[in-house]
Amino acid sequence: MIQQERRISIHQGSKEEATVLKMLLESFSIQVFEDASLMSVLNPWGVLVGDINAIKLKVAEEDYEKAKAIIDNYNSGEYDI
């Protein structure tokens, strides 16, 4: 049986911000997965459109703490990008 790696959401936001954060995390050798399923939701009376550019970034469970620290440092201005 193949064991599936558990992924945890680390960021949710615009495509532009997600791209910057993905490149930053990957520069620290953290594999990042994109989930764009937030674009719309089907319901019985039509389609509810969410944030059209919303992207959710996910990382492996074992990388979560390191990735969170990197994003916190980025948000505090530690990295000059």
C-alpha positions as CSV (number, residue, x, y, z in Angstrom):
1,M,0.0,0.0,0.0
2,I,1.3,3.5,-0.9
3,Q,1.4,5.8,2.1
4,Q,0.1,9.3,1.2
5,E,2.0,12.3,2.5
6,R,-0.1,14.6,4.7
7,R,-0.1,18.2,3.5
8,I,-1.0,21.3,5.6
9,S,-2.2,24.6,4.3
10,I,0.4,27.3,5.0
11,H,-1.0,30.3,3.0
12,Q,-4.1,31.5,1.3
13,G,-4.2,34.6,-0.9
14,S,-3.7,36.2,-4.3
15,K,-1.9,34.4,-7.1
16,E,0.9,37.0,-7.1
17,E,1.6,36.7,-3.3
18,A,1.4,32.9,-3.5
19,T,4.0,32.9,-6.3
20,V,6.4,34.9,-4.3
21,L,6.0,32.7,-1.2
22,K,6.2,29.5,-3.2
23,M,9.6,30.6,-4.7
24,L,10.8,31.7,-1.3
25,L,9.9,28.4,0.3
26,E,11.4,26.4,-2.6
27,S,14.6,28.3,-2.2
28,F,14.8,26.8,1.3
29,S,14.2,23.3,-0.3
30,I,10.6,23.1,0.9
31,Q,8.3,21.5,-1.6
32,V,5.1,23.5,-2.1
33,F,1.8,22.4,-3.5
34,E,-0.8,24.8,-5.0
35,D,-4.6,24.3,-4.5
36,A,-6.7,26.6,-6.6
37,S,-10.0,25.0,-5.7
38,L,-11.1,28.2,-3.9
39,M,-12.2,29.8,-7.2
40,S,-15.9,28.9,-7.1
41,V,-18.4,26.7,-5.3
42,L,-21.3,25.0,-7.0
43,N,-24.7,25.1,-5.2
44,P,-28.3,24.2,-6.2
45,W,-29.1,27.7,-7.4
46,G,-25.9,28.6,-9.3
47,V,-22.2,29.2,-8.8
48,L,-20.8,31.3,-6.0
49,V,-17.7,33.0,-7.2
50,G,-15.1,33.4,-4.5
51,D,-11.8,35.2,-4.9
52,I,-11.0,34.4,-8.5
53,N,-7.3,34.7,-7.9
54,A,-7.3,32.8,-4.6
55,I,-4.6,30.2,-4.2
56,K,-3.9,28.0,-1.2
57,L,-0.3,26.8,-0.6
58,K,0.3,23.5,1.1
59,V,3.4,21.9,2.5
60,A,4.3,18.5,3.8
61,E,3.4,18.0,7.5
62,E,7.1,17.7,8.4
63,D,8.0,21.0,6.7
64,Y,5.2,23.0,8.3
65,E,7.1,24.6,11.2
66,K,10.0,25.6,9.0
67,A,7.7,27.0,6.3
68,K,5.7,28.9,8.9
69,A,8.8,30.5,10.3
70,I,10.0,31.5,6.9
71,I,6.7,33.1,6.0
72,D,6.6,34.9,9.4
73,N,10.1,36.3,8.7
74,Y,9.0,37.4,5.2
75,N,5.9,39.1,6.6
76,S,8.0,40.9,9.2
77,G,10.3,42.3,6.5
78,E,13.3,40.2,7.2
79,Y,13.7,39.2,3.5
80,D,14.4,41.9,0.9
81,I,12.6,40.5,-2.2
